[in-house]
């Protein structure tokens, strides 16, 4: 699948994969040569300098980069961002600092990873009752370990 990408800044980097079988494509900070500080327990918008056209029937899911989350305590604020196929604006990563120390992101840093996924459009029909299952309404922890 080929995706169309519009650069909003000449220094913006196209998404890349860390290995040939990687599902996620790294998204890079586009900060015009600068840095952004992220105060403790705060969220800062990190621009990528990119607009991406996702085909109908798909969406781009924006996930944390595991190394950035584990080593620096930085993750997308909404945990998983959803970029719909009709969105044509700049991809921003709302990066949250889970630590008690300020963190910073520099121009060109990898800040998140994007996975393009299909989705199923559905309709919802109101009913008086649902079919019975063995689990029923059993919630959290109801299936044991």
Secondary structure, DSSP 8 states (H G I E B T S, - for coil): ---EEEESSTT----B-SSTT-S-EEEE---TT-EEEE-TT-EEEEEEEEEEE--TTEEEEEE--HHHHHHH-EEETTSSEEE-TT--SEEEEEEEE-SSS-EEEETT-EEEEEEEEE---------S-----SSTT--TTTT--
